[in-house]
Amino acid sequence: MAGGQERILRRRIKSVQATRKITKAMELIAASQIARSQARIAANRPYRNGMKRIIVEAALGDPAGAAKLLAVPEHVETAIVVVITGDRGLSGAYNSSALRAGERLIRQLRNDGTAVRLFCIGKKAGAFFRFRGMDVEQSFVGFADRPTFADARQVASVVAAPFIDGEAQQVLLVSTRFLSAATQAVQVEQLLPLTMPEVPVEQGPITLKGYTEFEPEVEQLLYHLAPRALESEIFSALLEGAASFHTSQQRAMAAATDNADELGQTLSRIMNRARQDSITTEIMEIVSGAEALRSRK
């Protein structure tokens, strides 16, 4: 009985050690991707801030002309919801947090009488909503880990088409924002109509000084800037989502590696105890046999 238990424990220890190698490798890979993702976010920040600066200056220069494209619609008949997740799991609460936020947003919109057109980025989002019987108009996969601006442009062109055609009055984005290496937060933001940035650059809010003449008119300028701003915001969300995914995966795999180490030590102690029990049992049997032979003599 003890020998059989020892063989079972040996197999479990080998299995735990093999799992630990996998989780450790995934932890190291994710850690190496975090720095690259942060560098891409930093490289994209000047373009994003510049786009926001142009929108703010145009809005401050002609508030009446910007009102049509910089406002929250009073009545939304149809809203487009874009949910960003990862293509893979094993990343802690990264996917589940965004999916729960997206589900709450869709439920709230439908309770308010708004029709929802759902677009998903990442395999996890498409599978999640389809499993719950929700219609996913289009799902984008294959670039959640390393998005490019071409990917953001593709998504923006598909998402913006219903808004430009008047089929939808609002475009909302659910994504995970990378605040720091220790903090990531799920946010819901409006992409279209354009929103007035509160703090477009790190130096603080912009105030328009002097006279600025816009060519073409502000309304036309913002109409042409809207697709570019949408591409910029989607690309920024994709970059921050990738960084958040790698950070969450690194933490999850580090915790899994620590758990594997602890479980391996526990199983080793149990196996050693079982081996000692087996040896003790054999010694007692030998001693008992020797005593029986001595008593017969």
C-alpha positions as CSV (number, residue, x, y, z in Angstrom):
1,M,0.0,0.0,0.0
2,A,2.8,2.4,0.9
3,G,4.8,1.5,-2.1
4,G,1.9,2.2,-4.4
5,Q,1.3,5.6,-2.7
6,E,5.0,6.4,-3.2
7,R,4.7,5.7,-7.0
8,I,1.6,7.9,-7.2
9,L,3.4,10.7,-5.4
10,R,6.4,10.5,-7.6
11,R,4.3,10.8,-10.7
12,R,2.5,13.9,-9.2
13,I,5.8,15.5,-8.3
14,K,7.1,15.1,-11.9
15,S,3.8,16.5,-13.3
16,V,4.1,19.5,-11.0
17,Q,7.7,20.1,-12.0
18,A,6.8,20.0,-15.7
19,T,4.0,22.5,-15.1
20,R,6.4,24.7,-13.2
21,K,8.8,24.8,-16.2
22,I,5.9,26.0,-18.4
23,T,4.7,28.6,-16.1
24,K,8.2,29.9,-15.4
25,A,8.9,30.2,-19.1
26,M,5.6,32.0,-19.7
27,E,6.4,34.4,-16.8
28,L,9.8,35.3,-18.4
29,I,8.3,35.7,-21.9
30,A,5.6,38.0,-20.5
31,A,8.1,40.0,-18.5
32,S,10.2,40.6,-21.6
33,Q,7.1,41.8,-23.5
34,I,6.1,44.4,-20.8
35,A,9.1,46.7,-21.5
36,R,8.5,46.5,-25.2
37,S,4.8,47.4,-24.8
38,Q,5.6,50.3,-22.5
39,A,8.1,51.6,-25.0
40,R,5.4,51.5,-27.8
41,I,3.0,53.3,-25.5
42,A,5.5,56.1,-24.9
43,A,6.4,56.3,-28.6
44,N,2.7,56.7,-29.5
45,R,2.0,59.4,-26.8
46,P,3.2,62.4,-28.8
47,Y,0.9,61.6,-31.7
48,R,-2.0,61.0,-29.5
49,N,-1.4,64.2,-27.5
50,G,-1.0,66.2,-30.8
51,M,-4.3,64.9,-32.1
52,K,-6.0,66.0,-28.9
53,R,-4.4,69.4,-29.0
54,I,-5.7,70.0,-32.5
55,I,-9.2,69.0,-31.4
56,V,-9.1,71.3,-28.3
57,E,-7.8,74.2,-30.3
58,A,-10.5,73.8,-32.9
59,A,-13.2,73.5,-30.3
60,L,-11.9,76.6,-28.4
61,G,-11.6,78.6,-31.6
62,D,-15.2,77.9,-32.8
63,P,-17.4,76.3,-30.2
64,A,-20.5,76.6,-32.3
65,G,-18.9,74.8,-35.3
66,A,-17.5,72.1,-33.0
67,A,-20.7,71.5,-31.1
68,K,-22.0,69.0,-33.7
69,L,-19.0,66.7,-33.4
70,L,-18.0,67.4,-29.8
71,A,-21.1,66.4,-27.8
72,V,-23.0,63.6,-26.2
73,P,-26.1,62.9,-28.2
74,E,-29.4,63.5,-26.4
75,H,-31.1,60.4,-27.8
76,V,-29.2,57.4,-28.9
77,E,-31.2,54.9,-30.9
78,T,-28.2,52.7,-31.8
79,A,-24.9,52.5,-30.1
80,I,-21.8,50.7,-31.3
81,V,-19.8,48.9,-28.5
82,V,-16.2,47.8,-29.0
83,V,-14.8,45.4,-26.4
84,I,-11.0,44.7,-26.4
85,T,-9.6,41.5,-24.8
86,G,-6.8,39.2,-25.5
87,D,-6.5,36.2,-27.9
88,R,-5.2,34.0,-25.1
89,G,-6.0,33.3,-21.4
90,L,-3.8,32.5,-18.5
91,S,-3.6,36.2,-17.7
92,G,-5.4,36.6,-14.4
93,A,-8.5,38.9,-14.4
94,Y,-7.5,40.8,-17.5
95,N,-10.0,39.2,-19.9
96,S,-12.8,38.7,-17.3
97,S,-12.7,42.3,-16.1
98,A,-13.2,43.7,-19.6
99,L,-15.8,41.2,-20.4
100,R,-17.9,41.9,-17.3
101,A,-17.6,45.6,-18.0
102,G,-18.7,45.1,-21.6
103,E,-21.7,42.9,-20.5
104,R,-22.8,45.5,-17.9
105,L,-22.6,48.3,-20.5
106,I,-24.6,46.4,-23.1
107,R,-27.3,45.5,-20.4
108,Q,-27.5,49.1,-19.4
109,L,-27.9,50.4,-22.9
110,R,-30.6,47.9,-23.7
111,N,-32.4,48.7,-20.5
112,D,-32.4,52.4,-21.7
113,G,-34.0,51.3,-25.0
114,T,-30.8,51.6,-27.1
115,A,-30.0,49.0,-29.7
116,V,-26.5,47.7,-29.5
117,R,-24.2,46.7,-32.3
118,L,-21.3,44.7,-30.9
119,F,-17.7,44.5,-32.2
120,C,-15.0,42.4,-30.5
121,I,-11.2,42.5,-30.6
122,G,-9.6,39.3,-29.3
123,K,-10.8,35.7,-29.3
124,K,-11.9,35.8,-25.7
125,A,-14.4,38.5,-26.3
126,G,-16.0,36.9,-29.4
127,A,-16.3,33.5,-27.7
128,F,-17.7,35.0,-24.5
129,F,-20.5,37.0,-26.1
130,R,-21.5,34.3,-28.6
131,F,-21.7,31.8,-25.8
132,R,-24.2,34.1,-24.1
133,G,-26.3,34.4,-27.2
134,M,-25.3,37.9,-28.1
135,D,-24.9,38.8,-31.8
136,V,-21.3,39.8,-32.6
137,E,-21.3,41.9,-35.8
138,Q,-17.6,41.4,-36.4
139,S,-14.7,39.9,-34.4
140,F,-11.0,40.9,-34.9
141,V,-8.4,38.4,-33.9
142,G,-4.7,37.8,-34.3
143,F,-3.2,41.1,-33.3
144,A,-4.1,41.6,-29.6
145,D,-0.6,40.8,-28.4
146,R,1.3,43.0,-30.9
147,P,-1.1,45.5,-32.5
148,T,0.0,47.8,-35.4
149,F,-1.5,51.0,-36.6
150,A,-2.7,49.2,-39.6
151,D,-4.8,47.0,-37.3
152,A,-6.2,50.0,-35.6
153,R,-7.0,51.6,-38.9
154,Q,-8.9,48.4,-40.0
155,V,-11.0,48.4,-36.9
156,A,-11.6,52.2,-37.1
157,S,-12.8,52.0,-40.7
158,V,-15.3,49.2,-39.8
159,V,-16.5,50.8,-36.6
160,A,-16.9,54.3,-38.0
161,A,-18.9,53.4,-41.1
162,P,-22.2,52.9,-39.4
163,F,-21.7,56.2,-37.5
164,I,-20.9,58.2,-40.6
165,D,-23.8,56.6,-42.5
166,G,-26.2,57.7,-39.7
167,E,-27.0,54.1,-38.6
168,A,-25.5,54.7,-35.1
169,Q,-25.3,57.8,-33.0
170,Q,-22.6,56.7,-30.5
171,V,-19.4,54.6,-30.5
172,L,-18.3,53.3,-27.1
173,L,-15.0,51.5,-26.3
174,V,-14.4,49.0,-23.4
175,S,-10.7,48.4,-22.8
176,T,-8.1,48.0,-20.1
177,R,-5.9,51.1,-19.6
178,F,-2.3,50.7,-18.5
179,L,-1.8,53.2,-15.7
180,S,1.4,51.7,-14.3
181,A,3.1,48.4,-14.0
182,A,1.1,47.8,-10.8
183,T,-2.2,49.3,-11.9
184,Q,-4.5,48.5,-14.8
185,A,-8.1,49.6,-14.9
186,V,-11.0,48.8,-17.2
187,Q,-12.5,52.0,-18.7
188,V,-15.6,52.8,-20.9
189,E,-15.1,55.8,-23.1
190,Q,-16.9,57.5,-25.9
191,L,-15.0,57.5,-29.2
192,L,-17.7,59.1,-31.4
193,P,-18.9,61.8,-31.3
194,L,-15.5,63.2,-30.4
195,T,-15.2,64.2,-26.7
196,M,-13.4,67.3,-25.4
197,P,-10.2,66.1,-23.7
198,E,-9.9,67.4,-20.2
199,V,-6.1,67.2,-20.1
200,P,-4.8,66.6,-23.6
201,V,-1.1,66.8,-22.7
202,E,1.1,66.3,-19.7
203,Q,1.7,70.0,-19.2
204,G,-2.0,70.6,-18.4
205,P,-5.1,72.0,-20.1
206,I,-4.7,74.0,-23.3
207,T,-5.8,77.6,-23.4
208,L,-6.0,79.3,-26.8
209,K,-3.9,82.5,-26.9
210,G,-4.2,85.0,-29.6
211,Y,-6.1,84.6,-32.9
212,T,-6.2,81.3,-34.8
213,E,-7.7,81.0,-38.2
214,F,-8.8,77.5,-39.3
215,E,-8.7,76.3,-42.9
216,P,-11.1,74.7,-43.7
217,E,-13.8,75.7,-41.2
218,V,-13.8,74.0,-37.8
219,E,-16.8,71.8,-38.6
220,Q,-15.2,70.5,-41.8
221,L,-11.8,70.2,-40.1
222,L,-13.3,68.1,-37.2
223,Y,-15.2,66.0,-39.7
224,H,-12.0,65.0,-41.4
225,L,-10.1,64.7,-38.1
226,A,-12.7,62.4,-36.6
227,P,-11.5,59.2,-38.4
228,R,-7.9,60.0,-37.6
229,A,-8.7,60.6,-34.0
230,L,-10.7,57.4,-33.9
231,E,-7.7,55.5,-35.3
232,S,-5.4,57.1,-32.7
233,E,-7.7,56.3,-29.7
234,I,-8.2,52.7,-30.9
235,F,-4.5,52.2,-31.4
236,S,-3.7,53.6,-28.0
237,A,-6.3,51.3,-26.4
238,L,-4.8,48.3,-28.3
239,L,-1.2,49.2,-27.1
240,E,-2.3,49.7,-23.5
241,G,-4.4,46.5,-23.7
242,A,-1.4,44.6,-24.8
243,A,0.8,46.0,-22.0
244,S,-2.0,45.2,-19.5
245,F,-2.3,41.7,-20.8
246,H,1.4,40.9,-20.5
247,T,1.6,42.5,-17.1
248,S,-1.4,40.4,-15.9
249,Q,0.0,37.3,-17.4
250,Q,3.4,37.9,-15.8
251,R,1.8,38.2,-12.4
252,A,-0.5,35.2,-12.9
253,M,2.4,33.0,-14.1
254,A,4.6,34.1,-11.2
255,A,1.9,33.1,-8.8
256,A,1.4,29.8,-10.6
257,T,5.2,29.1,-10.3
258,D,5.2,29.9,-6.6
259,N,2.2,27.6,-6.1
260,A,4.0,24.8,-8.0
261,D,7.0,25.2,-5.8
262,E,4.9,25.0,-2.7
263,L,2.9,22.0,-4.0
264,G,6.1,20.2,-5.0
265,Q,7.6,20.7,-1.5
266,T,4.4,19.5,0.1
267,L,4.2,16.4,-2.1
268,S,7.9,15.7,-1.4
269,R,7.3,15.8,2.4
270,I,4.3,13.5,2.0
271,M,6.4,11.1,-0.1
272,N,9.3,11.1,2.4
273,R,6.8,10.4,5.1
274,A,5.3,7.6,3.2
275,R,8.7,6.1,2.5
276,Q,9.6,6.3,6.2
277,D,6.3,4.6,7.1
278,S,7.1,1.9,4.5
279,I,10.6,1.4,5.9
280,T,9.3,1.3,9.5
281,T,6.7,-1.2,8.5
282,E,9.3,-3.5,6.9
283,I,11.6,-3.2,10.0
284,M,8.7,-4.1,12.3
285,E,7.8,-7.1,10.1
286,I,11.4,-8.3,10.2
287,V,11.7,-7.8,14.0
288,S,8.3,-9.6,14.5
289,G,9.5,-12.5,12.4
290,A,12.8,-12.8,14.3
291,E,10.9,-12.7,17.6
292,A,8.6,-15.5,16.4
293,L,11.5,-17.7,15.4
294,R,13.3,-17.1,18.7
295,S,10.1,-18.0,20.6
296,R,9.8,-21.3,18.7
297,K,13.4,-22.2,19.5
